[in-house]
Amino acid sequence: MAKSENHIIAKAADLISPVLSAGSLLWFAAFLYTGAFSVLDLGLGFCRALLLDAGLSLVFFFQHSIMVRKWFQDRARKYIRAPNLPVLFSLSSAATLFIVLTAWQKSSFMLFSAEGVSRLAFRMVFAASVAGFAWGGRTLRSVDGFGNHSLLLRAENPQPEAHGLATRGPYKFIRHPLYFFTLLMIWSCPDITADRLVFNVLWSGWIVTGAWLEEKDLVRDLGRPYRDYQKTVPMLIPWKIWKQKHP
């Protein structure tokens, strides 16, 4: 009976996980597009609200970054079956992101607001970034905002073979296209309030740091093929596209 109950719980988690992940990512995309919004107004002062926003961001960074690290996965496999790790990671990330978006405090202090043609240009960059993110996800055969696919591969095969290196689609021009397009989405908002500036700076720093840490893992796991890839393809800015067009 216990095994049957565990099986039912596992199946339920498998079904709930993609729904919550998709829901949280769609809400996050709306947050990026609109600038910021406050669902739960706590009536905090200017400084306290920004400190809370920064704290919420750090909570998400901590949860996401710790759970994706190999040492955490190795310890977690002692208590959790490897195929269940991605589900746990997805549910935890989605729940944490929901908390961040719900408790986020919007500031009324406007630092920058684009109008007219400039505003349209910002919106076009956002739309192009969403399309680019979808392109990168399709190249990996999975739009995997929480990294479940890569986590599953590592859980099942701690030392992936070199032929698993993706060099198709946008990966021909940049090693981390999903991070690149996310950064564009973050900074393509035409309205920058004080809280949105805090968000942009913190989340951009986290993405760049995450890319750097992921590079170390990929070099360790894939070895020379990835080091050769590093020599020919930029990490986060596809500057070689411009170089190829303008020798």
DAMOTA-V707539 format. One record per pair of residues at least 24 apart in sequence whose C-alpha atoms are under 10 Angstrom apart, sorted by the first residue. I is the first residue (numbers start at 1). J is the second residue. If there is no record, write none. Layout:
i=I j=J
i=I j=J
//
This chain:
i=10 j=84
i=10 j=87
i=13 j=84
i=13 j=87
i=13 j=88
i=13 j=90
i=13 j=91
i=14 j=84
i=14 j=86
i=14 j=87
i=14 j=88
i=14 j=90
i=14 j=91
i=15 j=87
i=16 j=87
i=16 j=90
i=16 j=91
i=17 j=86
i=17 j=87
i=17 j=88
i=17 j=89
i=17 j=90
i=17 j=91
i=17 j=92
i=17 j=93
i=17 j=94
i=18 j=87
i=18 j=90
i=18 j=91
i=18 j=94
i=18 j=144
i=18 j=148
i=19 j=91
i=19 j=94
i=20 j=90
i=20 j=91
i=20 j=92
i=20 j=93
i=20 j=94
i=20 j=95
i=20 j=98
i=21 j=87
i=21 j=90
i=21 j=91
i=21 j=92
i=21 j=93
i=21 j=94
i=21 j=95
i=21 j=97
i=21 j=98
i=21 j=144
i=21 j=145
i=21 j=146
i=22 j=94
i=22 j=143
i=22 j=144
i=22 j=145
i=22 j=146
i=23 j=94
i=23 j=98
i=24 j=93
i=24 j=94
i=24 j=95
i=24 j=96
i=24 j=97
i=24 j=98
i=24 j=99
i=24 j=101
i=24 j=145
i=25 j=94
i=25 j=97
i=25 j=98
i=25 j=144
i=25 j=145
i=25 j=146
i=27 j=97
i=27 j=98
i=27 j=101
i=28 j=97
i=28 j=98
i=28 j=100
i=28 j=101
i=29 j=126
i=29 j=130
i=29 j=182
i=29 j=185
i=29 j=186
i=31 j=101
i=31 j=186
i=31 j=189
i=31 j=196
i=32 j=126
i=32 j=182
i=32 j=185
i=32 j=186
i=32 j=187
i=32 j=188
i=32 j=189
i=32 j=196
i=32 j=199
i=32 j=200
i=33 j=122
i=33 j=123
i=33 j=126
i=33 j=127
i=33 j=185
i=33 j=186
i=33 j=187
i=33 j=188
i=33 j=189
i=33 j=190
i=33 j=191
i=34 j=189
i=34 j=190
i=34 j=191
i=35 j=106
i=35 j=186
i=35 j=187
i=35 j=188
i=35 j=189
i=35 j=190
i=35 j=191
i=35 j=192
i=35 j=193
i=35 j=195
i=35 j=196
i=35 j=197
i=35 j=199
i=36 j=101
i=36 j=104
i=36 j=105
i=36 j=106
i=36 j=107
i=36 j=189
i=36 j=191
i=36 j=192
i=36 j=193
i=36 j=195
i=36 j=196
i=36 j=199
i=37 j=101
i=37 j=102
i=37 j=103
i=37 j=104
i=37 j=105
i=37 j=106
i=37 j=107
i=37 j=195
i=37 j=196
i=38 j=101
i=38 j=102
i=38 j=103
i=38 j=104
i=38 j=105
i=38 j=106
i=38 j=107
i=39 j=101
i=39 j=102
i=39 j=103
i=39 j=104
i=39 j=105
i=39 j=106
i=40 j=101
i=40 j=102
i=40 j=103
i=40 j=104
i=40 j=105
i=40 j=106
i=41 j=102
i=41 j=103
i=41 j=104
i=41 j=105
i=41 j=106
i=42 j=103
i=42 j=104
i=42 j=105
i=43 j=105
i=44 j=105
i=45 j=105
i=45 j=107
i=46 j=105
i=46 j=106
i=46 j=107
i=46 j=108
i=46 j=109
i=46 j=194
i=46 j=195
i=47 j=107
i=47 j=194
i=47 j=195
i=48 j=105
i=49 j=103
i=49 j=104
i=49 j=105
i=49 j=106
i=49 j=107
i=49 j=195
i=50 j=104
i=50 j=105
i=50 j=106
i=50 j=107
i=50 j=194
i=50 j=195
i=50 j=196
i=50 j=197
i=50 j=198
i=50 j=199
i=51 j=105
i=51 j=195
i=51 j=198
i=52 j=100
i=52 j=103
i=52 j=104
i=52 j=105
i=52 j=195
i=53 j=100
i=53 j=101
i=53 j=103
i=53 j=104
i=53 j=105
i=53 j=106
i=53 j=195
i=53 j=196
i=53 j=198
i=53 j=199
i=54 j=100
i=54 j=104
i=54 j=195
i=54 j=198
i=54 j=199
i=54 j=202
i=54 j=203
i=55 j=100
i=55 j=104
i=56 j=96
i=56 j=97
i=56 j=99
i=56 j=100
i=56 j=101
i=56 j=103
i=56 j=104
i=56 j=199
i=57 j=96
i=57 j=97
i=57 j=100
i=57 j=101
i=57 j=104
i=57 j=198
i=57 j=199
i=57 j=202
i=57 j=203
i=57 j=206
i=58 j=100
i=58 j=202
i=58 j=203
i=58 j=206
i=59 j=96
i=59 j=97
i=59 j=99
i=59 j=100
i=60 j=92
i=60 j=93
i=60 j=94
i=60 j=95
i=60 j=96
i=60 j=97
i=60 j=98
i=60 j=99
i=60 j=100
i=60 j=203
i=61 j=93
i=61 j=96
i=61 j=97
i=61 j=202
i=61 j=203
i=61 j=206
i=61 j=207
i=61 j=210
i=63 j=89
i=63 j=92
i=63 j=93
i=63 j=96
i=63 j=97
i=64 j=89
i=64 j=90
i=64 j=92
i=64 j=93
i=64 j=94
i=64 j=96
i=64 j=97
i=64 j=146
i=64 j=147
i=64 j=210
i=65 j=206
i=65 j=210
i=65 j=213
i=67 j=92
i=67 j=93
i=67 j=151
i=68 j=146
i=68 j=147
i=68 j=148
i=68 j=150
i=68 j=151
i=68 j=154
i=68 j=214
i=69 j=151
i=69 j=213
i=69 j=214
i=69 j=217
i=70 j=151
i=70 j=154
i=70 j=155
i=70 j=158
i=70 j=217
i=73 j=151
i=73 j=154
i=73 j=155
i=73 j=158
i=74 j=154
i=74 j=155
i=74 j=158
i=76 j=155
i=77 j=155
i=81 j=155
i=81 j=156
i=82 j=151
i=82 j=152
i=82 j=153
i=82 j=154
i=82 j=155
i=82 j=156
i=82 j=157
i=83 j=151
i=83 j=152
i=83 j=153
i=83 j=155
i=83 j=156
i=84 j=152
i=84 j=155
i=85 j=148
i=85 j=151
i=85 j=152
i=85 j=155
i=85 j=156
i=86 j=146
i=86 j=147
i=86 j=148
i=86 j=149
i=86 j=150
i=86 j=151
i=86 j=152
i=86 j=153
i=86 j=154
i=86 j=155
i=87 j=148
i=87 j=151
i=87 j=152
i=88 j=148
i=89 j=146
i=89 j=147
i=89 j=148
i=89 j=151
i=89 j=152
i=90 j=144
i=90 j=145
i=90 j=146
i=90 j=147
i=90 j=148
i=90 j=151
i=91 j=146
i=92 j=146
i=93 j=145
i=93 j=146
i=93 j=147
i=94 j=145
i=94 j=146
i=104 j=195
i=105 j=195
i=105 j=196
i=106 j=193
i=106 j=194
i=106 j=195
i=106 j=196
i=107 j=192
i=107 j=193
i=107 j=194
i=107 j=195
i=107 j=196
i=108 j=193
i=108 j=194
i=108 j=195
i=109 j=192
i=109 j=193
i=109 j=194
i=109 j=195
i=109 j=196
i=110 j=191
i=110 j=192
i=110 j=193
i=110 j=194
i=110 j=195
i=110 j=196
i=110 j=197
i=111 j=191
i=111 j=192
i=111 j=193
i=111 j=194
i=111 j=195
i=111 j=196
i=111 j=197
i=112 j=189
i=112 j=190
i=112 j=191
i=112 j=192
i=112 j=193
i=112 j=194
i=112 j=197
i=113 j=189
i=113 j=190
i=113 j=191
i=113 j=192
i=113 j=193
i=114 j=189
i=114 j=190
i=114 j=191
i=114 j=192
i=115 j=190
i=115 j=191
i=118 j=190
i=119 j=188
i=119 j=189
i=119 j=190
i=119 j=191
i=120 j=190
i=121 j=188
i=121 j=190
i=122 j=184
i=122 j=185
i=122 j=187
i=122 j=188
i=122 j=189
i=122 j=190
i=122 j=191
i=123 j=185
i=123 j=188
i=123 j=189
i=123 j=190
i=124 j=188
i=125 j=181
i=125 j=184
i=125 j=185
i=125 j=187
i=125 j=188
i=125 j=189
i=126 j=181
i=126 j=182
i=126 j=183
i=126 j=184
i=126 j=185
i=126 j=186
i=126 j=187
i=126 j=188
i=126 j=189
i=126 j=190
i=127 j=184
i=127 j=185
i=127 j=188
i=128 j=181
i=128 j=184
i=128 j=185
i=129 j=177
i=129 j=178
i=129 j=180
i=129 j=181
i=129 j=182
i=129 j=183
i=129 j=184
i=129 j=185
i=129 j=186
i=129 j=188
i=130 j=178
i=130 j=181
i=130 j=182
i=130 j=184
i=130 j=185
i=131 j=181
i=132 j=169
i=132 j=170
i=132 j=177
i=132 j=178
i=132 j=180
i=132 j=181
i=132 j=182
i=132 j=184
i=133 j=170
i=133 j=177
i=133 j=178
i=133 j=179
i=133 j=180
i=133 j=181
i=133 j=182
i=133 j=185
i=134 j=178
i=134 j=181
i=135 j=169
i=135 j=170
i=135 j=177
i=135 j=178
i=136 j=168
i=136 j=169
i=136 j=170
i=136 j=171
i=136 j=176
i=136 j=177
i=136 j=178
i=136 j=179
i=136 j=181
i=137 j=169
i=137 j=170
i=137 j=177
i=137 j=178
i=138 j=169
i=139 j=166
i=139 j=167
i=139 j=168
i=139 j=169
i=139 j=170
i=139 j=171
i=140 j=166
i=140 j=167
i=140 j=168
i=140 j=169
i=140 j=171
i=143 j=178
i=144 j=178
i=145 j=178
i=145 j=179
i=145 j=182
i=154 j=221
i=158 j=221
i=159 j=218
i=159 j=220
i=159 j=221
i=159 j=222
i=160 j=218
i=160 j=221
i=160 j=222
i=161 j=221
i=161 j=222
i=161 j=223
i=161 j=225
i=162 j=221
i=162 j=222
i=162 j=223
i=162 j=224
i=162 j=225
i=162 j=226
i=163 j=222
i=163 j=225
i=164 j=222
i=165 j=218
i=165 j=222
i=165 j=225
i=165 j=226
i=165 j=229
i=166 j=226
i=166 j=229
i=167 j=229
i=167 j=233
i=170 j=238
i=171 j=229
i=171 j=233
i=171 j=234
i=171 j=235
i=171 j=238
i=172 j=229
i=172 j=232
i=172 j=233
i=172 j=234
i=172 j=238
i=172 j=241
i=173 j=232
i=173 j=233
i=173 j=234
i=173 j=235
i=173 j=236
i=173 j=237
i=173 j=238
i=173 j=239
i=173 j=240
i=173 j=241
i=174 j=229
i=174 j=230
i=174 j=232
i=174 j=233
i=174 j=234
i=174 j=235
i=174 j=236
i=174 j=237
i=174 j=238
i=174 j=239
i=174 j=240
i=174 j=241
i=175 j=211
i=175 j=215
i=175 j=226
i=175 j=229
i=175 j=230
i=175 j=232
i=175 j=233
i=175 j=234
i=175 j=235
i=175 j=236
i=175 j=237
i=175 j=238
i=176 j=211
i=176 j=214
i=176 j=215
i=176 j=233
i=176 j=234
i=176 j=235
i=176 j=236
i=176 j=237
i=176 j=238
i=177 j=235
i=177 j=236
i=177 j=237
i=177 j=238
i=178 j=236
i=179 j=204
i=179 j=207
i=179 j=208
i=179 j=210
i=179 j=211
i=179 j=235
i=179 j=236
i=179 j=237
i=180 j=204
i=180 j=207
i=180 j=208
i=180 j=211
i=180 j=235
i=180 j=236
i=180 j=237
i=180 j=238
i=181 j=236
i=181 j=237
i=182 j=207
i=183 j=207
i=183 j=208
i=183 j=236
i=207 j=236
i=208 j=235
i=208 j=236
i=211 j=235
i=211 j=236
i=212 j=236
//
